[in-house]
């Protein structure tokens, strides 16, 4: 399934209302950030578009979770010069035809089931 989220609530206006991180997070509690990201990214996510609103530790927690779970991750960055969002593909996974988990682009075998 494809999902779109704003990274952090209450920081900037984005075209998406759903957020991964609520207001009042501790940006230096890295483990808590990973747990929050893991809990708020749906279990069936295969493609995630995130409107980045700052807080690098929060975005890196999302990268960590997506990498671990085989989720393709696209970051949307606000371009103040033209008022539009610019797409950056961060992680690219293809679904394994056997187990349907994410396989990193260019991999020779599925890291989950070993299919080649």
Order of alpha helices (4+ residues) and beta strands (2+ residues): beta-beta-alpha-beta-alpha-beta-beta-beta-beta
